Amino acid sequence: MAAPALDRIGETSAVRSPKALYGVLVLFVIGALVVTAQRIGVPAENNFRIFRSAFHHLVAGQDLYAAYPREHADLYKYSPTFAVLFAPFAMLPVVPAYFVWQVVSIIAVVVGMSRQMTQREMTVALLIAWPSVVTDMQRAQTNTLCAGLMLIAWSCFEKREQLGATVSGAVGAFVKIFPLAAFAGLLLYPRKVRQLALISLVMALGVVLPLLVTSPSSLLMQYQSWLRIETLDAVPVEYGRRGGGLYAGLMGGLHVWFGVDWPHWPVQLAGVLIVLAPIVFRRDRWNDAHFRLQLIASLLIFAVLFNHQSESPSYVIAMLGVAVWYASSEKAVWRTALIVFAMLLVNGGSSGILSRDLYQRFYLAYLLKTVPLVPIWIIMQLELHGLLRNRRDDSELGKADARDVTGGEAVAHRG
């Protein structure tokens, strides 16, 4: 179907212009500055205080996962390795640390996109994702960074940079577990055994990285404590009633919408099988750069839809996946409608446009944040299997080179 003017969000010369991309990047930096000014006060944003305190607790040999009500609310739930990785932001003064933390997350996304998307695609994708990224910034969360690291890892697979792919994916996994999904990229490329060995080595080094600042006995205690708190987090909760915090992706949606009371793992296993199916069954498309870009978009949405611990800010990861999908897709009215629907519904509850009553009774109670992601992800699977058309005109994309995943030179182009 030919797309009307509304659907040509990425087709104008303004969007293709370098100035457009620079303008979007400036918009992100301004967002980081505004959020820093908004969220740094007395006391500072709670999540950021948790992350900063964790490094100091690790160095002091204190239990990372104990309650410290005099320092912050809630508990630290990340790995001991993340506490070490956060050291630069723990040692800087709080205001510049908060701003630099936001900028690092933005840089990760921009680098990850720039290495595998055209300038035009990046501009459109970043514009779509901007509201969700700002929401994540406001909570000083790690989700934007994790999504960026997944994109970087995937781009490194594309360029045969095995160490870069391994380190990016491993760092993301030590922040939150789900960036491990980016390692699905190794299935598409040669030297799989070597890549798997490298991943195992880097992950093992990451596990013991905290020994730089703590003792072996203290580190063992930290891992035992982390296991206990993760076990508690695996227990199902009453979704739709936890103050807007926990949405639990598709598992929470099935529970609220249809009364499904299954354990999480059958749904998650089904998700893993579905997301890997295009790689397994469409080997004939491995040399298609567009196909590979759509795979990482699918994985980003998967990381939220099938994560039982998905919170409201986590949905920035899925929206980055949605943005990559749309920006690199053939333009059509129905795709634009889906994007508008997703942006309105995913960002609606965090924007303050809903009254508190409507938010609690409908948006949160029915976990509406998840609703638009489901049809988009299903459509993506149909496209990946070639059951639904999604092609781009190579002349539009400047025929950016893409290597043959079997090890040859540029045999496939986007589109």
C-alpha positions as CSV (number, residue, x, y, z in Angstrom):
1,M,0.0,0.0,0.0
2,A,1.3,3.4,-0.8
3,A,1.9,5.5,2.3
4,P,0.4,9.0,2.7
5,A,2.4,12.0,4.1
6,L,1.9,10.8,7.7
7,D,3.6,7.6,6.9
8,R,6.7,9.2,5.4
9,I,8.1,10.2,8.7
10,G,11.5,9.0,7.5
11,E,11.3,9.9,3.8
12,T,11.8,13.7,3.8
13,S,15.1,15.3,2.9
14,A,15.1,16.9,6.4
15,V,15.2,13.5,8.1
16,R,18.0,12.4,5.7
17,S,20.0,15.5,6.5
18,P,23.0,15.2,8.9
19,K,21.5,18.2,10.7
20,A,18.4,16.2,11.5
21,L,20.4,13.5,13.2
22,Y,22.6,16.0,15.1
23,G,19.4,17.8,16.2
24,V,18.0,14.5,17.6
25,L,21.3,13.9,19.4
26,V,21.1,17.4,20.9
27,L,17.6,16.6,22.0
28,F,18.8,13.6,23.9
29,V,21.6,15.6,25.6
30,I,19.1,18.3,26.6
31,G,16.8,15.6,28.0
32,A,19.7,14.3,30.1
33,L,20.4,17.8,31.4
34,V,16.8,18.5,32.2
35,V,16.3,15.1,33.9
36,T,19.5,15.6,35.9
37,A,18.3,19.0,37.1
38,Q,14.8,17.5,37.8
39,R,15.9,14.4,39.7
40,I,19.0,15.4,41.6
41,G,17.9,16.9,44.9
42,V,17.9,16.2,48.6
43,P,17.8,13.3,48.6
44,A,18.9,12.2,45.1
45,E,16.8,9.8,43.0
46,N,16.5,6.5,44.9
47,N,17.8,4.1,42.2
48,F,20.9,6.2,41.7
49,R,21.5,6.2,45.4
50,I,21.2,2.4,45.5
51,F,23.8,2.0,42.7
52,R,26.2,4.4,44.3
53,S,25.9,2.9,47.7
54,A,26.4,-0.6,46.3
55,F,30.0,0.0,45.3
56,H,30.9,1.4,48.8
57,H,29.1,-1.6,50.5
58,L,31.1,-4.0,48.3
59,V,34.4,-2.4,49.2
60,A,33.5,-2.4,52.9
61,G,32.6,-6.1,52.8
62,Q,28.9,-5.3,53.7
63,D,26.0,-7.4,52.3
64,L,25.0,-5.7,49.1
65,Y,21.5,-7.1,49.3
66,A,20.7,-6.1,52.9
67,A,18.4,-3.1,53.6
68,Y,20.0,0.3,54.2
69,P,17.0,2.5,55.1
70,R,19.2,5.4,56.2
71,E,20.8,5.5,52.7
72,H,18.0,4.5,50.3
73,A,14.6,2.8,50.0
74,D,14.3,-0.7,48.5
75,L,17.1,-3.2,47.9
76,Y,20.0,-3.6,45.6
77,K,19.2,-6.5,43.2
78,Y,22.0,-6.4,40.7
79,S,25.1,-8.5,40.4
80,P,28.3,-7.8,42.5
81,T,30.0,-7.2,39.2
82,F,27.7,-4.3,38.4
83,A,28.6,-2.7,41.7
84,V,32.2,-2.7,40.5
85,L,31.4,-1.4,37.1
86,F,29.4,1.5,38.7
87,A,32.6,2.6,40.5
88,P,33.2,5.7,38.3
89,F,29.7,7.0,39.0
90,A,30.0,6.2,42.7
91,M,33.2,8.2,43.1
92,L,32.2,11.3,41.1
93,P,30.1,14.0,42.8
94,V,26.4,13.1,42.5
95,V,25.3,15.7,40.0
96,P,27.9,15.2,37.3
97,A,27.7,11.4,38.0
98,Y,24.0,11.4,37.3
99,F,24.4,13.4,34.0
100,V,27.4,11.3,32.8
101,W,25.4,8.1,33.6
102,Q,22.6,9.3,31.3
103,V,25.0,10.3,28.6
104,V,26.8,6.9,28.7
105,S,23.5,5.1,28.2
106,I,22.6,7.4,25.2
107,I,26.1,6.8,23.7
108,A,25.6,3.1,23.9
109,V,22.3,3.3,21.9
110,V,23.7,5.7,19.4
111,V,26.9,3.6,18.8
112,G,24.9,0.4,18.6
113,M,22.5,1.9,16.0
114,S,25.2,3.7,14.0
115,R,27.2,0.6,13.3
116,Q,24.3,-1.2,11.5
117,M,21.7,1.4,10.5
118,T,21.7,4.2,8.0
119,Q,21.7,7.8,9.1
120,R,18.1,8.2,8.1
121,E,17.0,5.1,10.0
122,M,18.9,6.2,13.1
123,T,17.2,9.6,13.0
124,V,13.7,8.1,12.8
125,A,14.4,5.4,15.4
126,L,15.8,7.8,17.9
127,L,12.9,10.1,17.6
128,I,10.5,7.2,18.2
129,A,12.4,6.1,21.2
130,W,13.1,9.5,22.8
131,P,10.0,9.6,25.2
132,S,10.8,6.1,26.5
133,V,14.5,6.9,27.0
134,V,13.6,10.1,28.9
135,T,11.3,8.1,31.2
136,D,14.1,5.6,31.9
137,M,16.5,8.6,32.6
138,Q,14.0,9.9,35.2
139,R,14.4,6.7,37.2
140,A,18.2,6.5,36.7
141,Q,17.6,3.0,35.4
142,T,19.9,0.7,33.5
143,N,17.5,-0.3,30.7
144,T,18.7,2.1,28.0
145,L,22.3,1.1,28.7
146,C,21.4,-2.6,28.4
147,A,19.6,-2.1,25.1
148,G,22.5,-0.1,23.8
149,L,24.9,-2.9,24.8
150,M,22.7,-5.4,23.0
151,L,22.8,-3.3,19.9
152,I,26.6,-2.9,20.1
153,A,27.1,-6.7,20.6
154,W,24.9,-7.4,17.6
155,S,26.8,-4.9,15.5
156,C,30.1,-6.5,16.5
157,F,28.8,-9.8,15.4
158,E,28.0,-8.2,12.1
159,K,31.6,-6.9,11.7
160,R,33.2,-10.1,13.0
161,E,34.5,-8.4,16.1
162,Q,34.3,-11.4,18.4
163,L,35.9,-9.7,21.4
164,G,33.7,-6.6,21.1
165,A,30.5,-8.7,20.8
166,T,31.5,-10.8,23.8
167,V,32.5,-7.9,26.1
168,S,29.4,-5.8,25.2
169,G,27.0,-8.7,25.7
170,A,28.8,-9.8,29.0
171,V,28.7,-6.3,30.5
172,G,25.0,-6.1,29.7
173,A,24.4,-9.5,31.3
174,F,26.2,-8.4,34.5
175,V,23.9,-5.4,34.7
176,K,20.7,-7.4,33.9
177,I,20.5,-11.0,32.8
178,F,18.4,-10.6,29.6
179,P,21.2,-9.0,27.4
180,L,22.4,-12.5,27.1
181,A,19.8,-12.7,24.4
182,A,22.2,-10.8,22.1
183,F,24.5,-13.8,22.1
184,A,21.9,-15.5,19.8
185,G,23.9,-13.6,17.1
186,L,26.7,-16.2,17.3
187,L,24.4,-18.7,15.6
188,L,24.5,-16.6,12.4
189,Y,28.2,-16.5,12.0
190,P,31.2,-18.8,11.6
191,R,33.7,-19.7,14.3
192,K,30.9,-20.6,16.7
193,V,33.0,-22.8,19.0
194,R,35.7,-20.1,19.3
195,Q,33.1,-17.4,20.0
196,L,31.4,-19.6,22.7
197,A,34.8,-20.3,24.4
198,L,35.5,-16.5,24.4
199,I,32.1,-15.8,25.9
200,S,32.6,-18.4,28.6
201,L,36.1,-16.9,29.4
202,V,34.8,-13.3,29.6
203,M,31.8,-14.3,31.7
204,A,34.1,-16.2,34.1
205,L,36.4,-13.1,34.4
206,G,33.3,-11.0,35.1
207,V,32.2,-13.2,37.9
208,V,35.5,-12.7,39.8
209,L,36.0,-9.0,38.8
210,P,34.8,-7.9,42.2
211,L,37.9,-9.5,43.7
212,L,39.6,-6.3,42.7
213,V,38.0,-4.6,45.7
214,T,36.9,-7.4,48.0
215,S,38.0,-10.7,49.4
216,P,37.1,-14.2,48.1
217,S,35.0,-15.0,51.2
218,S,33.2,-11.7,51.0
219,L,32.4,-12.2,47.3
220,L,31.1,-15.7,48.0
221,M,28.8,-14.3,50.6
222,Q,27.6,-11.7,48.1
223,Y,26.7,-14.3,45.5
224,Q,24.8,-16.4,48.1
225,S,22.9,-13.3,49.2
226,W,22.1,-12.4,45.6
227,L,20.8,-15.9,44.9
228,R,18.4,-15.6,47.9
229,I,17.0,-12.3,46.8
230,E,16.6,-13.5,43.2
231,T,14.7,-16.6,44.4
232,L,12.3,-14.3,46.3
233,D,11.8,-12.1,43.2
234,A,10.8,-15.2,41.2
235,V,7.7,-15.6,43.3
236,P,4.6,-14.4,41.3
237,V,2.9,-11.2,42.6
238,E,-0.5,-9.7,42.1
239,Y,0.1,-7.8,38.9
240,G,-1.6,-4.6,38.3
241,R,-1.6,-3.6,42.0
242,R,2.0,-2.8,42.7
243,G,2.0,0.9,42.3
244,G,2.8,0.8,38.6
245,G,6.2,-0.9,39.2
246,L,5.9,-4.5,37.9
247,Y,4.3,-5.2,34.6
248,A,5.9,-8.6,34.0
249,G,5.5,-8.5,30.3
250,L,3.4,-11.1,28.6
251,M,3.2,-13.3,31.8
252,G,1.6,-10.4,33.7
253,G,-0.7,-9.7,30.8
254,L,-1.9,-13.3,30.5
255,H,-2.7,-13.3,34.2
256,V,-4.6,-10.0,34.2
257,W,-6.3,-10.4,30.8
258,F,-7.2,-14.1,30.9
259,G,-6.8,-15.2,34.5
260,V,-3.8,-17.5,33.5
261,D,-2.0,-18.7,36.6
262,W,0.8,-20.8,35.1
263,P,4.4,-20.7,36.2
264,H,6.5,-18.3,34.2
265,W,8.8,-20.8,32.6
266,P,6.4,-22.4,30.0
267,V,5.6,-19.0,28.6
268,Q,9.2,-18.0,28.6
269,L,10.3,-21.2,27.0
270,A,7.7,-20.7,24.2
271,G,9.1,-17.2,23.7
272,V,12.7,-18.5,23.4
273,L,11.6,-21.1,20.8
274,I,9.6,-18.5,18.8
275,V,12.4,-15.9,18.8
276,L,15.0,-18.4,17.7
277,A,12.7,-20.0,15.0
278,P,13.6,-17.6,12.2
279,I,17.3,-18.3,12.8
280,V,16.7,-22.1,12.7
281,F,14.2,-22.3,9.8
282,R,15.2,-19.4,7.6
283,R,18.9,-20.1,7.0
284,D,18.4,-19.0,3.5
285,R,18.0,-15.5,4.7
286,W,21.1,-15.3,6.9
287,N,22.9,-13.3,4.3
288,D,20.2,-10.7,4.2
289,A,21.3,-7.7,6.3
290,H,17.7,-6.4,6.7
291,F,16.8,-9.8,8.1
292,R,19.6,-9.7,10.6
293,L,18.7,-6.1,11.7
294,Q,15.1,-7.2,12.2
295,L,16.3,-10.1,14.4
296,I,17.9,-7.8,17.0
297,A,14.7,-5.7,17.0
298,S,12.8,-8.8,17.7
299,L,15.2,-9.8,20.5
300,L,14.9,-6.3,22.2
301,I,11.1,-6.7,22.4
302,F,11.4,-10.3,23.5
303,A,13.6,-9.2,26.4
304,V,10.7,-7.3,27.8
305,L,7.7,-9.4,26.8
306,F,9.1,-12.5,28.3
307,N,10.8,-11.0,31.4
308,H,8.7,-11.6,34.5
309,Q,10.5,-8.8,36.2
310,S,9.8,-6.2,33.5
311,E,9.0,-2.9,35.2
312,S,7.6,0.3,33.7
313,P,11.0,1.8,32.7
314,S,12.0,-1.6,31.2
315,Y,9.7,-0.9,28.3
316,V,12.3,1.5,26.8
317,I,14.1,-1.7,25.6
318,A,11.1,-2.9,23.8
319,M,10.4,0.6,22.3
320,L,14.0,0.7,21.0
321,G,13.3,-2.6,19.3
322,V,10.0,-1.2,17.9
323,A,11.9,1.9,16.7
324,V,14.6,-0.2,14.9
325,W,11.9,-2.3,13.3
326,Y,9.9,0.6,12.0
327,A,12.8,2.7,10.9
328,S,14.2,-0.1,8.8
329,S,10.9,-1.3,7.5
330,E,9.0,-0.8,4.3
331,K,6.7,2.1,4.9
332,A,2.9,1.5,5.2
333,V,0.0,3.2,6.8
334,W,-0.7,0.2,9.1
335,R,2.9,0.2,10.4
336,T,2.7,3.9,11.2
337,A,-0.6,3.3,13.0
338,L,1.0,0.6,15.1
339,I,3.9,2.9,16.0
340,V,1.6,5.7,17.0
341,F,-0.5,3.3,19.1
342,A,2.6,1.9,20.8
343,M,4.1,5.4,21.5
344,L,0.8,6.6,23.0
345,L,0.1,3.5,25.1
346,V,3.6,2.6,26.3
347,N,4.4,6.2,27.2
348,G,0.9,7.3,28.2
349,G,1.1,6.1,31.8
350,S,4.4,7.8,32.4
351,S,3.6,11.1,30.8
352,G,1.2,12.3,33.4
353,I,-1.6,12.9,30.9
354,L,-3.9,10.4,32.7
355,S,-5.5,11.2,35.9
356,R,-4.4,9.2,38.9
357,D,-7.8,7.5,39.0
358,L,-7.7,6.4,35.3
359,Y,-4.1,5.3,35.7
360,Q,-4.9,3.1,38.6
361,R,-8.3,1.7,37.4
362,F,-7.5,1.0,33.8
363,Y,-3.9,1.6,32.6
364,L,-2.2,-0.2,35.5
365,A,-5.0,-2.6,36.4
366,Y,-5.0,-4.0,32.8
367,L,-1.3,-3.6,32.2
368,L,-2.0,-1.6,29.0
369,K,1.7,-0.9,28.6
370,T,2.2,-4.4,27.2
371,V,-0.8,-4.4,24.8
372,P,0.7,-2.7,21.7
373,L,3.9,-4.8,21.9
374,V,2.2,-8.1,21.3
375,P,0.8,-7.5,17.8
376,I,4.0,-5.8,16.7
377,W,6.1,-8.7,17.9
378,I,3.8,-11.2,16.2
379,I,4.0,-9.2,12.9
380,M,7.8,-9.2,13.2
381,Q,7.9,-13.0,13.4
382,L,5.7,-13.3,10.3
383,E,8.1,-10.9,8.5
384,L,11.2,-12.8,9.6
385,H,9.7,-16.0,8.3
386,G,8.8,-14.3,5.0
387,L,5.1,-14.8,5.5
388,L,4.5,-11.0,5.5
389,R,6.2,-8.6,3.1
390,N,8.8,-6.2,4.6
391,R,11.4,-5.1,2.1
392,R,13.2,-1.8,1.5
393,D,14.4,-0.3,-1.7
394,D,18.2,-0.5,-1.7
395,S,18.5,2.7,-3.6
396,E,16.8,4.5,-0.8
397,L,19.3,3.2,1.7
398,G,22.4,4.0,-0.3
399,K,23.1,0.3,-0.7
400,A,25.1,0.0,2.5
401,D,27.4,-3.0,2.3
402,A,26.8,-6.0,4.5
403,R,29.1,-9.0,4.7
404,D,28.1,-12.5,3.9
405,V,27.7,-14.2,7.3
406,T,29.4,-17.3,6.0
407,G,32.6,-15.4,5.9
408,G,32.6,-13.8,2.4
409,E,32.5,-10.2,1.4
410,A,29.5,-7.9,0.7
411,V,27.0,-10.2,-1.1
412,A,23.9,-9.0,0.6
413,H,22.4,-5.5,0.9
414,R,19.6,-4.2,3.1
415,G,16.3,-4.7,1.3
